[in-house]
């Protein structure tokens, strides 16, 4: 075996090579240190002689790094060294370690009465592991006690390095197969507290608690009862603690404290290496089964001790275990007592260390301060202390956490009592009678004019249509001045308005009208002509001829607990449910919104861009009107054109949008915008949405607002930093709102642990119309809360240590797609009612563009066409609820628990997509290019040239991207309206050919401008 390389030095071991790659910028951070106290008086010369002898007997303690230009890694050279011994106050003991010049080992002495009382020993991890420093301590103890022991076999570390390197040169197929069989994730983010982006590795060690006396006896009894060891039980409890934060398989770095070979038992050196252990492969495993699996996996590694992790030098992140565990068992010695022990041999973000001193176990936490901030560390320490105080109990919320959460939930804010939003609008009318309230294209309506129109209509509703307080009045029309006037008039009449989107299918509209027992429907000509309504009184307000010209304020007194509006959202039973929001709810939200978004500025002129059936619009209507600002209304058919106009209109400075709307901005090529504030709600705001806003203008103020309809528009909010690279949080509770995170047992979740978001306070709605059962299930009184009732949102979230909430997802089948709240079960239930469908499951998948798509998986023996399925669903569901794809399956894959395996289902190939009944292939190059564009954007295969864009998953957002791609590929100016006029590839191809022909003609006539369709 060739030990030295050309007489220059010895090759590094694999451990040394890995540590050099990871930590060569700061090897000073990686060390093993022990504090020893002598039970007898030890003279200085006796100790010095013993230490010199140990350095002589262990060559690794005399090693230095030798850099050589011909080798990728440095070599190690064994030389004579002087003892580096420092007095207790000498700062040089902690000076930066230089591996080329400094000794691998340092000593610090503490004297007492001219004798050595304590000795601190530090060996840098490039040369030793934790087991080595205990070996060193035992050897020192033997020398000081003058024990004459048999000569022990010892392999020097340089020989171990050479042996390991020789082995690694051999082909070991079994070892390779072993590695490939393991599915380790070194980069998983389980722990919510590790969020700083600092790459420095600086470690702080915290002593958590001590298990001693009766607690130590209890631990040994528990271990005996579970038929395991102390190490195994503590390892399991650590992995269980981490798993609380993310219910998934996780990888923990296990740091062994033993030698795999007896021949290496007395070897000092960096021999042991951190190995990956997968925990909780099966979420149904019991504690005993989980412990057994941990033991099995650790033992498997013993057979592949020399296996290299095959980590590339340019991928240092992959080398690092985020979470580690070590258990160190110290031998008792008569003359030398270990007071303290520290070991840092690998990088990590969090390490749980258990040091068994024989009569007690010290539980310690090492954390990388470059990754975990001070507030997080405070919470972590309190949690782990509490968790390991009683090993048989689950993690419970601590006093530190309660203090953080209670402080955030102190949101008491007194707004003027006895008022409502109508009063606030009246006050602004008195204050700014001639200011513009509504702007429609070029027509302006002042506050005074608006008040007169609203009052006349309100009095007409009372006097001519017999509307009385408590009635529900439906409003079915496109966004317009009359939709706003009608809503305000209904409120002034003491009734509540029920907004219905005019794009809803007739069945859904009729269901809502019947559920409300609506006797009056306010609408407009074009909508009424579209539907045939029976047994309902229809009012078209701009056509009324017999107004009394009574513009006085109606005499009805609006009570704070009376209903202001009822918005219908998707329901799991297959029928939409109406949420009743009171004037108290609305008043609280609007007062908070006005202060939070506009406390110190003169902004707040909104664009009216979404349907009133979407509670996003509540902000856009009531915030400006209660502050004397204006609302700009657009008469556009397309949401794309509406948003484009809104972003370039100088009369608008604020918009309330969904994240899906923001994605549209990528395709609109906006160079600048007068918009100063964007409030985002309706669905989860993600970093890519933030980037879109920043790209347009980094001076825009972006806000994230979270809240179910049942809690009045928004209940948690946050201003977003456009420069941040972090994940986006939803923020903190708004005024007079409290949030609690509950586990499945109905108990409060500790910080970082996810659970269902429970919302309390003045924003909680009255319940669901005509649905007492669902109301009692979702609006609940909890004994530990003072509030009369709280709303169980069905959303999953968790507290973070800064008092903010992170939104994670849904507890049920309800999702948000393009801002619309959708119960997937409602779609599935409808499909399951259709003849010839045996079973249907509806899921949501995020595509490559981070857009959510609804996919329906259908088991059927019949040949179904996509057009048939879309037509069937379109009779009952709005367009936004129609699945983007229908996929036929022979059988539904099941998990080991017998449940449908949704992960496997979502990986079903696109070959099984149900398409339209007749496929027509492209006939020329232009059609082929258009097919390619459509297939890339719609994420589906085999699109025919006669397939309708909007019937195969297309929508206005995707239409913008289609047109943008056509313009780039064909270098032709094509307007968005073309795709609405010619929604097939065949028709679109003809239009493109026409443009190209015109452009050719114009070029021949030296006309520069391109033709625009």
SVG drawing of the C-alpha trace seen along z (x, -y; Angstrom):
<svg xmlns="http://www.w3.org/2000/svg" viewBox="-95 -71 105 78">
<polyline fill="none" stroke="black" stroke-width="0.4" points="0.0,0.0 1.5,-3.3 1.1,-5.6 3.1,-8.7 2.6,-10.3 6.1,-10.7 7.4,-11.4 5.4,-14.6 2.7,-13.7 -0.3,-11.5 -3.6,-11.6 -6.7,-13.0 -9.5,-10.6 -12.9,-11.0 -14.1,-12.8 -11.3,-15.2 -11.9,-15.9 -15.6,-16.6 -14.8,-18.9 -12.2,-20.7 -14.7,-21.4 -17.3,-22.6 -15.3,-24.4 -11.9,-25.3 -12.9,-29.0 -13.4,-28.6 -12.1,-25.3 -11.8,-27.2 -15.5,-26.5 -15.2,-22.7 -13.7,-21.3 -14.1,-18.9 -13.6,-20.3 -13.7,-18.8 -13.3,-20.4 -11.6,-18.1 -11.4,-18.5 -8.9,-16.6 -10.2,-15.0 -6.6,-15.0 -4.0,-17.7 -2.0,-17.5 1.4,-19.1 2.1,-21.1 5.2,-19.1 3.4,-15.8 0.6,-17.0 3.0,-18.4 4.9,-15.1 1.7,-13.2 0.5,-15.5 3.9,-15.3 3.7,-11.5 0.2,-11.5 1.3,-13.7 4.2,-11.4 2.0,-8.2 -0.8,-9.7 0.7,-11.0 -2.5,-12.7 -2.0,-15.2 1.2,-16.3 -0.4,-16.7 -0.3,-19.7 -1.9,-20.6 0.5,-20.6 -0.9,-22.3 0.4,-21.0 -0.4,-22.3 -0.4,-18.9 -3.2,-17.6 -6.9,-18.5 -6.9,-18.3 -4.0,-19.2 -2.0,-16.4 -1.3,-15.8 2.2,-15.9 3.3,-14.5 5.8,-16.7 7.2,-17.4 5.1,-20.1 5.3,-22.0 2.6,-21.8 0.2,-24.7 -0.8,-25.4 -2.5,-28.6 -3.5,-30.1 -7.2,-30.4 -7.3,-34.1 -5.1,-33.9 -7.2,-34.8 -4.8,-33.0 -6.5,-29.7 -9.4,-30.8 -7.3,-32.4 -8.2,-31.5 -6.9,-28.1 -4.4,-27.9 -4.2,-24.2 -0.8,-24.8 1.0,-26.2 -0.9,-25.4 -1.0,-22.2 -4.3,-20.2 -4.6,-20.3 -4.7,-23.1 -4.8,-23.0 -5.9,-25.6 -5.2,-25.2 -7.0,-26.6 -4.7,-26.6 -5.7,-26.4 -3.2,-26.7 -0.3,-26.1 -1.8,-22.9 -3.7,-22.2 -7.4,-22.1 -8.9,-22.0 -7.7,-21.2 -9.5,-22.2 -8.6,-20.2 -9.6,-21.4 -8.9,-19.2 -9.9,-20.5 -12.3,-18.3 -10.1,-18.0 -8.1,-15.6 -10.5,-14.1 -14.1,-13.1 -16.0,-13.1 -15.0,-9.5 -11.3,-10.5 -11.4,-13.2 -12.9,-10.6 -10.1,-8.2 -7.7,-11.0 -9.3,-11.7 -9.1,-8.0 -5.5,-7.8 -4.6,-10.9 -6.5,-9.5 -4.5,-6.2 -1.2,-8.1 -2.1,-10.3 -3.3,-7.3 -0.1,-5.4 -2.1,-2.5 0.0,0.1 -2.2,1.6 -1.5,4.1 -0.2,2.7 -3.4,2.0 -3.5,2.5 -3.8,-0.9 -3.9,-1.9 -2.6,-5.3 -4.9,-7.7 -2.6,-8.0 -2.9,-4.2 -6.6,-4.4 -6.7,-7.1 -4.6,-5.1 -6.7,-1.9 -9.9,-3.8 -8.7,-5.4 -7.5,-2.1 -11.0,-0.6 -12.7,-3.5 -10.7,-2.9 -12.3,0.5 -15.6,1.0 -18.2,1.8 -21.5,2.5 -23.2,3.5 -22.3,0.2 -23.6,-1.7 -26.8,0.2 -27.2,-0.5 -26.8,-4.3 -29.2,-4.3 -31.8,-2.4 -31.9,-5.3 -34.0,-8.4 -32.4,-11.1 -33.3,-14.7 -30.5,-16.9 -32.2,-20.1 -35.6,-19.6 -37.2,-22.5 -39.0,-21.0 -38.3,-23.5 -40.1,-26.9 -37.5,-28.7 -34.5,-28.2 -35.1,-31.2 -32.1,-33.4 -30.0,-33.4 -26.7,-34.0 -24.1,-31.4 -21.8,-31.9 -21.5,-28.9 -21.4,-30.2 -22.5,-27.9 -24.1,-28.6 -24.6,-25.9 -27.4,-26.0 -27.8,-23.7 -31.5,-22.8 -32.1,-20.6 -30.5,-17.9 -32.0,-14.4 -30.8,-13.3 -31.9,-11.8 -35.5,-10.4 -36.0,-11.7 -33.0,-9.6 -34.5,-6.6 -37.8,-7.2 -36.0,-7.4 -34.3,-4.0 -37.7,-2.5 -39.2,-3.9 -36.4,-2.5 -36.9,0.9 -40.6,0.7 -40.1,-0.1 -37.3,2.5 -34.9,-0.1 -31.8,-2.0 -31.6,-5.5 -29.9,-6.7 -32.6,-5.1 -35.4,-6.7 -33.9,-10.2 -33.2,-9.9 -36.8,-8.9 -38.1,-11.8 -35.9,-14.3 -37.1,-13.1 -40.7,-13.1 -40.3,-16.7 -39.0,-17.8 -41.8,-15.9 -44.4,-18.0 -43.5,-20.9 -44.1,-19.0 -45.8,-15.6 -43.5,-14.0 -40.5,-11.7 -37.4,-13.5 -33.7,-12.9 -31.6,-13.4 -27.9,-13.3 -26.9,-10.7 -23.4,-11.2 -22.2,-7.8 -20.2,-7.5 -18.5,-4.2 -16.1,-2.6 -17.4,-0.2 -14.2,1.9 -12.5,3.1 -9.2,2.4 -10.0,-1.3 -11.3,-1.4 -8.1,-3.1 -7.5,-5.2 -7.5,-9.0 -8.7,-10.7 -11.7,-11.9 -13.0,-8.3 -16.7,-8.5 -18.9,-10.3 -22.4,-11.7 -24.8,-9.3 -28.3,-10.1 -31.2,-8.3 -34.7,-8.5 -37.4,-8.8 -41.2,-8.2 -41.3,-6.4 -44.7,-5.2 -46.9,-7.8 -49.0,-5.0 -46.0,-3.5 -46.3,-3.2 -43.5,-4.5 -42.0,-1.0 -42.0,-0.5 -40.5,-3.9 -37.7,-3.2 -37.1,0.2 -36.8,-1.4 -34.3,-4.0 -32.1,-1.2 -32.3,0.9 -31.2,-2.1 -28.3,-3.0 -27.1,0.6 -27.3,0.9 -24.7,-1.9 -22.2,0.2 -21.8,2.5 -21.0,-0.5 -18.8,-2.4 -16.4,-3.6 -19.0,-4.5 -18.5,-8.0 -21.5,-10.2 -20.4,-11.2 -20.8,-14.9 -19.6,-17.3 -17.4,-20.1 -19.7,-22.7 -22.7,-21.5 -21.8,-22.3 -25.4,-22.7 -26.1,-19.0 -23.5,-18.0 -25.1,-19.7 -27.5,-17.9 -30.0,-20.5 -30.9,-18.5 -28.5,-16.3 -28.5,-14.1 -25.6,-12.8 -25.5,-10.7 -22.2,-10.7 -21.5,-8.3 -18.6,-9.2 -16.5,-6.7 -16.1,-7.3 -12.5,-7.8 -11.2,-8.1 -8.8,-10.9 -10.3,-12.8 -13.9,-14.1 -15.5,-15.4 -17.2,-18.7 -18.3,-19.7 -18.2,-18.3 -18.7,-20.0 -18.4,-18.6 -18.8,-20.2 -17.6,-17.9 -20.0,-18.7 -22.0,-21.7 -25.7,-21.7 -28.5,-24.1 -29.7,-22.5 -28.2,-19.7 -29.6,-17.9 -26.9,-16.6 -27.2,-14.2 -24.2,-13.7 -24.4,-10.9 -22.0,-11.6 -22.9,-8.3 -25.1,-9.8 -26.9,-12.3 -27.7,-13.2 -27.2,-16.8 -29.5,-17.7 -28.0,-20.4 -28.9,-22.3 -26.4,-23.6 -27.7,-26.0 -26.3,-27.9 -26.8,-31.6 -26.3,-32.4 -29.6,-30.6 -31.7,-31.1 -32.5,-34.6 -32.7,-35.5 -36.5,-35.4 -36.6,-32.0 -33.9,-30.6 -35.9,-31.8 -39.0,-29.9 -37.0,-26.7 -35.3,-26.6 -38.6,-26.9 -40.2,-24.3 -37.5,-21.6 -37.1,-22.3 -40.8,-21.7 -40.9,-18.7 -38.1,-16.8 -39.2,-17.6 -41.6,-14.7 -40.8,-12.2 -44.2,-10.6 -46.1,-13.8 -46.7,-15.6 -45.4,-19.0 -47.6,-21.7 -47.6,-25.4 -45.1,-27.2 -45.4,-30.5 -42.9,-32.1 -45.1,-31.2 -48.3,-32.2 -46.8,-35.6 -46.0,-36.1 -49.4,-35.0 -51.4,-36.9 -49.5,-40.1 -50.3,-39.8 -54.0,-39.0 -54.4,-42.2 -56.0,-44.0 -58.7,-45.9 -59.6,-49.1 -62.6,-51.4 -64.2,-52.8 -67.1,-55.3 -70.0,-53.4 -73.5,-53.4 -72.3,-54.0 -72.2,-52.0 -70.6,-52.4 -73.7,-54.2 -73.2,-56.8 -69.5,-57.2 -70.5,-57.7 -73.1,-60.3 -70.4,-62.2 -68.1,-62.2 -70.9,-63.5 -71.4,-66.4 -67.7,-67.0 -67.0,-66.6 -70.4,-67.1 -68.8,-68.1 -65.9,-65.6 -66.1,-62.7 -67.4,-59.6 -67.9,-57.4 -66.2,-57.7 -67.5,-55.7 -65.4,-56.2 -65.6,-60.0 -68.7,-60.4 -68.3,-61.6 -70.9,-61.3 -70.3,-63.5 -70.9,-62.5 -74.0,-64.7 -75.3,-63.1 -74.6,-59.7 -76.5,-60.3 -79.5,-61.6 -79.6,-58.5 -79.1,-56.1 -81.8,-57.8 -84.3,-57.9 -83.8,-54.2 -83.9,-53.3 -87.2,-55.1 -88.5,-53.5 -87.6,-50.1 -89.4,-50.9 -92.5,-52.6 -93.0,-50.8 -91.4,-47.4 -92.3,-46.8 -88.7,-46.1 -88.5,-45.9 -85.6,-45.5 -84.2,-42.0 -85.2,-41.3 -82.6,-39.9 -82.4,-41.7 -80.5,-40.1 -78.2,-42.2 -77.4,-40.5 -75.5,-42.8 -72.0,-43.5 -69.8,-46.0 -71.3,-49.4 -72.4,-52.5 -75.8,-51.0 -74.5,-47.9 -72.9,-50.2 -75.9,-52.5 -78.2,-49.5 -76.1,-47.9 -76.1,-51.2 -79.8,-51.7 -80.6,-48.2 -78.6,-48.9 -80.3,-52.3 -83.7,-50.5 -82.6,-48.3 -82.3,-45.2 -79.2,-43.2 -77.9,-42.8 -77.1,-39.4 -74.6,-39.9 -74.7,-37.3 -72.2,-37.1 -73.9,-37.4 -71.6,-34.7 -73.1,-32.1 -75.2,-29.4 -79.0,-29.6 -79.3,-26.7 -76.9,-28.3 -78.6,-31.6 -82.0,-30.1 -80.7,-28.1 -79.4,-31.3 -82.7,-33.2 -84.7,-30.4 -82.4,-30.0 -82.7,-33.7 -86.5,-33.5 -85.8,-36.6 -88.9,-38.5 -86.9,-41.3 -84.0,-41.0 -82.2,-44.2 -80.6,-43.7 -80.1,-45.3 -81.5,-44.7 -78.7,-42.6 -78.7,-40.2 -82.4,-39.8 -82.6,-39.1 -80.0,-36.3 -82.1,-34.4 -85.8,-33.6 -86.8,-34.2 -90.1,-33.0 -92.0,-34.1 -89.7,-37.0 -90.0,-40.8 -87.3,-42.3 -86.2,-45.9 -84.0,-47.6 -83.1,-50.8 -81.9,-53.0 -85.3,-52.3 -87.6,-53.3 -89.9,-56.1 -92.0,-56.7 -89.3,-57.7 -90.9,-60.0 -87.9,-62.3 -87.6,-61.7 -83.9,-62.1 -84.2,-62.4 -82.4,-59.9 -84.8,-56.9 -86.0,-56.8 -84.9,-53.2 -82.5,-52.8 -79.8,-50.3 -78.9,-48.1 -75.4,-46.9 -76.4,-43.2 -78.6,-43.4 -77.3,-41.8 -75.4,-44.0 -74.8,-41.4 -74.9,-37.7 -72.2,-36.3 -72.5,-32.7 -69.4,-30.5 -68.9,-26.9 -70.3,-24.3 -69.1,-20.7 -72.7,-19.3 -72.7,-20.3 -74.7,-23.5 -73.4,-26.9 -73.8,-28.4 -74.7,-32.0 -72.6,-33.7 -74.4,-36.4 -72.2,-39.4 -73.6,-42.0 -73.2,-45.8 -71.0,-45.4 -68.7,-43.1 -68.5,-45.4 -68.0,-48.5 -65.1,-47.0 -63.3,-45.8 -63.7,-49.1 -62.5,-51.2 -59.5,-49.0 -58.7,-48.9 -58.9,-52.7 -56.4,-53.1 -54.1,-50.2 -53.8,-51.0 -54.2,-54.8 -53.4,-56.2 -50.8,-58.8 -51.5,-59.4 -54.1,-60.9 -54.3,-57.7 -57.2,-55.3 -58.8,-56.0 -59.8,-52.5 -60.4,-50.8 -63.5,-48.6 -62.2,-45.4 -64.0,-42.4 -67.6,-41.1 -69.5,-42.2 -70.2,-38.5 -66.5,-38.3 -65.9,-39.9 -62.7,-41.4 -64.9,-44.1 -66.2,-45.1 -62.8,-46.9 -62.9,-48.5 -66.4,-50.0 -66.7,-50.9 -63.1,-52.0 -63.0,-54.9 -66.6,-56.0 -66.1,-56.2 -62.9,-58.3 -64.2,-60.8 -62.2,-59.1 -63.4,-57.9 -64.1,-54.6 -63.3,-54.2 -65.5,-51.7 -64.7,-50.1 -67.1,-48.9 -64.8,-46.1 -65.9,-42.6 -62.5,-41.1 -60.8,-41.1 -57.5,-41.3 -58.4,-44.6 -60.0,-45.9 -56.8,-45.3 -54.6,-46.8 -56.7,-49.9 -56.7,-50.1 -52.9,-50.0 -52.5,-52.9 -55.4,-55.1 -54.1,-58.2 -57.4,-58.5 -56.5,-55.3 -53.8,-54.8 -55.0,-51.7 -56.2,-48.3 -57.6,-45.2 -56.6,-42.2 -56.0,-38.4 -52.5,-37.0 -53.8,-35.5 -54.4,-39.0 -50.8,-39.9 -49.6,-37.1 -51.4,-38.8 -49.1,-41.8 -46.2,-39.8 -47.9,-39.7 -49.1,-43.3 -45.6,-44.8 -46.3,-47.8 -43.4,-50.3 -44.8,-52.4 -48.0,-52.7 -49.6,-55.4 -50.7,-52.7 -49.2,-53.3 -50.9,-50.5 -51.9,-46.9 -53.9,-44.9 -53.9,-41.2 -56.4,-38.8 -58.5,-35.8 -55.7,-33.3 -52.1,-32.7 -49.6,-35.4 -46.3,-33.9 -42.8,-35.2 -43.3,-35.1 -46.3,-37.5 -44.1,-39.8 -41.5,-39.8 -44.1,-40.7 -45.0,-43.8 -41.4,-44.8 -40.6,-44.4 -43.3,-47.0 -42.3,-49.4 -40.4,-48.9 -42.2,-52.0 -45.6,-50.2 -46.8,-49.3 -47.9,-45.7 -50.2,-44.2 -51.2,-40.6 -54.7,-40.2 -56.0,-36.9 -59.5,-36.1 -62.4,-33.8 -65.7,-35.4 -67.0,-34.2 -64.7,-36.7 -65.6,-39.7 -63.1,-40.1 -59.9,-40.1 -58.9,-39.2 -55.0,-39.0 -52.8,-41.3 -49.2,-42.3 -47.3,-44.9 -44.9,-43.0 -41.3,-44.0 -40.6,-43.9 -36.8,-43.5 -37.3,-40.5 -36.4,-37.0 -38.3,-35.2 -41.5,-33.2 -44.6,-35.5 -46.5,-35.4 -50.1,-36.5 -49.3,-38.7 -51.0,-39.5 -54.7,-39.8 -56.5,-43.0 -58.4,-45.3 -60.7,-43.5 -59.7,-40.1 -58.1,-37.1 -56.5,-34.1 -55.9,-30.7 -54.2,-27.7 -55.8,-24.4 -54.7,-20.8 -57.1,-17.9 -57.8,-17.5 -59.0,-21.1 -55.9,-22.2 -53.7,-25.3 -50.7,-24.5 -47.3,-25.6 -45.4,-28.1 -44.3,-26.5 -46.7,-23.6 -49.4,-23.7 -53.1,-23.4 -56.5,-24.8 -56.9,-28.6 -59.6,-29.7 -60.8,-33.3 -62.6,-35.3 -63.7,-38.8 -65.9,-41.5 -65.4,-40.3 -66.9,-36.8 -70.1,-36.6 -73.5,-35.6 -73.5,-32.2 -75.0,-30.6 -78.4,-31.4 -80.9,-28.5 -78.1,-26.2 -78.2,-25.8 -76.3,-22.5 -73.3,-23.9 -73.4,-27.1 -73.2,-25.1 -70.3,-23.1 -68.3,-26.1 -69.2,-28.9 -68.3,-27.5 -67.9,-28.7 -64.7,-27.6 -64.3,-27.6 -60.8,-28.9 -61.8,-32.0 -63.8,-34.9 -65.4,-35.5 -69.0,-34.5 -68.2,-32.5 -65.3,-31.7 -65.0,-30.5 -63.3,-27.3 -61.7,-28.3 -60.6,-24.9 -57.3,-26.6 -54.0,-25.3 -51.5,-27.7 -49.0,-28.2 -47.7,-30.9 -44.1,-32.0 -41.9,-33.5 -42.3,-37.1 -46.1,-36.8 -47.0,-36.4 -49.0,-33.6 -47.9,-31.4 -50.6,-30.1 -50.0,-26.5 -53.1,-25.1 -56.5,-23.6 -57.6,-20.9 -60.3,-19.7 -61.0,-19.7 -61.6,-23.4 -59.0,-25.3 -58.5,-28.8 -58.0,-29.0 -57.6,-32.4 -59.0,-33.9 -62.2,-31.9 -63.0,-29.6 -63.9,-26.2 -65.0,-23.1 -63.6,-20.3 -66.1,-18.0 -68.9,-20.1 -67.5,-19.3 -66.9,-15.7 -70.4,-15.2 -71.9,-16.6 -69.8,-14.3 -70.7,-11.3 -74.4,-12.0 -73.9,-11.8 -75.0,-8.6 -72.1,-6.3 -69.6,-7.7 -68.7,-5.1 -66.6,-7.4 -64.9,-10.8 -62.2,-12.5 -61.3,-16.1 -57.9,-17.5 -55.8,-20.6 -52.3,-20.5 -49.8,-23.3 -48.3,-23.5 -44.9,-24.7 -46.0,-28.3 -47.1,-28.0 -50.8,-28.2 -53.4,-26.0 -55.4,-23.8 -58.4,-21.7 -58.2,-18.1 -61.1,-15.6 -60.2,-11.9 -63.1,-9.8 -63.6,-6.0 -66.0,-5.0 -66.6,-2.2 -68.2,-4.6 -66.5,-6.8 -67.1,-10.4 -66.1,-13.5 -64.7,-16.6 -67.4,-18.8 -70.1,-16.5 -68.5,-16.8 -68.0,-20.5 -71.6,-21.0 -72.9,-18.9 -71.0,-20.8 -71.7,-24.1 -75.4,-23.8 -74.7,-24.0 -71.3,-25.4 -69.7,-28.8 -66.9,-28.8 -64.1,-29.1 -65.2,-25.7 -65.0,-23.7 -61.9,-21.4 -59.1,-22.3 -58.5,-18.6 -60.6,-15.4 -58.5,-12.2 -59.9,-8.7 -58.6,-6.1 -59.2,-2.3 -58.9,-2.2 -58.0,-4.6 -54.6,-3.9 -54.8,-3.3 -52.4,-3.9 -51.5,-1.2 -54.4,-2.5 -56.9,-2.0 -57.3,-5.6 -57.1,-7.1 -53.4,-7.8 -53.7,-11.4 -49.9,-11.7 -50.0,-8.8 -53.2,-10.0 -51.7,-13.4 -48.9,-11.6 -51.2,-9.9 -50.0,-10.4 -51.6,-12.9 -52.2,-10.0 -55.4,-9.3 -56.8,-12.9 -60.4,-12.9 -60.6,-15.2 -63.3,-16.5 -65.2,-13.9 -63.3,-14.6 -59.6,-15.3 -58.6,-17.4 -54.9,-17.5 -53.1,-20.7 -52.8,-21.0 -50.0,-23.5 -46.9,-25.0 -48.8,-27.9 -51.4,-25.6 -48.7,-23.3 -46.9,-26.3 -50.2,-27.4 -50.9,-23.8 -47.4,-23.8 -48.1,-27.2 -51.5,-26.0 -50.1,-22.7 -47.2,-24.4 -49.5,-26.9 -52.5,-24.7 -50.2,-21.8 -52.0,-19.1 -51.4,-17.0 -53.1,-16.4 -55.0,-19.6 -57.0,-19.6 -57.4,-22.7 -61.2,-22.7 -61.0,-22.5 -62.4,-25.5 -59.8,-27.3 -62.2,-28.1 -63.6,-24.5 -60.2,-22.8 -59.0,-24.7 -58.3,-28.1 -59.2,-31.3 -58.5,-35.0 -55.1,-34.7 -53.9,-32.0 -55.3,-33.9 -52.9,-36.8 -49.9,-34.4 -51.2,-32.8 -51.4,-36.1 -48.0,-37.2 -46.4,-34.0 -48.0,-34.4 -46.7,-37.9 -43.2,-36.7 -43.1,-33.6 -44.8,-35.2 -43.6,-38.7 -47.2,-39.9 -49.3,-42.2 -52.4,-40.3 -54.9,-41.8 -56.3,-39.9 -59.9,-40.2 -59.0,-37.9 -58.8,-34.9 -62.3,-35.6 -63.6,-36.0 -61.7,-33.0 -61.3,-30.6 -60.1,-27.7 -56.7,-27.1 -58.2,-26.9 -59.9,-30.3 -56.9,-31.9 -54.5,-30.5 -56.5,-32.3 -56.3,-35.6 -52.5,-35.2 -52.1,-34.4 -54.2,-37.5 -51.9,-39.7 -48.7,-38.2 -50.1,-38.8 -51.0,-42.4 -47.6,-43.0 -45.9,-41.6 -47.9,-43.9 -47.2,-46.9 -43.4,-46.2 -43.5,-46.1 -45.1,-49.5 -42.5,-50.7 -45.1,-51.1 -43.4,-50.6 -46.2,-50.2 -47.6,-46.7 -51.3,-45.9 -53.2,-45.3 -56.1,-42.9"/>
</svg>
